[in-house]
Amino acid sequence: MTSAPDTLPAVLARGPIDGLAFELDDGPTIEFGRGALATSAALRDLPAPVGIVASRGRLAAARAAGLEPADAVVFDDIRPHATATLCAAADERLAAARAVIAVGGGSAIGIAKAVAAARGCELAVLATTYSGSEMTSLYGVTEDGVKTVTTDRFAMPKVVIYDPSLTDSLPRRAGDASLMNCLGHLFECGWNAGPADATRVLAEVGVRQVAAGLSARVDGAEETAKDHLMLAGMCGGMTLASGTIGVHHAICHAVGGLTGSSHGEINAVVLPPVMGALRQVIGEAQEELAVPLHDLLDGDCAAHETVARLRDRWGLPARLREVGLAAADVGRVVDQVDGQAVEGGLGLERERLASLLEEIW
Ligand SMILES: [Fe+2]
């Protein structure tokens, strides 16, 4: 990492954020701030022709914020989980592109990553949610109800633009679900890291940004709120890149592969109970990470209860059946999660895992 450690605290002290740019070793050039898309030199340096992966709505928002060129070929069939069929269709549509620009959250980014990895071409991301996917070389492809997550160096973007104006048209529920995914990254990578690890520090910074964003939202300062929340999403992505996920995300990916439901909404269901189940092992880390959220909610409860309160306040689902999981498929989730090696990330004993999933079905 080159200048990020010097830059982030200065930015965090400032409140509203604009004009931040820095580079990470072996990572993307990052440009952050309202208007960053219109002024980005890195985006214009991509080799032509570029192809774009974006839903029509996200593309319109990006075009309004300055995305060029107007005649780029676009793949716009974006669905919650990238399937092998969808990725092949995107690859065919963007066959002439020498660089791919993804506009969106994890779904659009996942398809663009698969295309970039298959073709060895450059990738840029305009983030429009808090998925953090833009900060990693990880991507998942679903086939026959099983989501396989892989890593490829071409799936790591060269350029990431965080222009919070792109979240202005993000529906509130989709944004809140994406925040639950962001909290999933911050908490899970945070508790899997040691107290002095950079990943833990990033996770703490990220949770503070979530709290600052929600606080600004309550005050009606929508733009400031979105600046903070986008920074939280970036921190979540950085924790994914530098840290380790574990049983929480293993469950989310298994459920996502079987249902095709939104990864954010699945996080809303799974994160509080998994936090509760791991409380005896890493409760202290959870409590440290949750301090800004406790302060925000004036809550005198455990970290997992605070996250559940946020989830309920946002009207997000609390049961696996609400995100489309069939009762008969609970055992398939147990098999998939139990069969996975969770390197460096906390897991759950099979029996505990099974009873937890039954409880939250
Ligand atoms: Fe996630």
Residues whose N, C-alpha, C, O or C-beta is under 5 A from the ligand:
A	BS01	LIG	N181
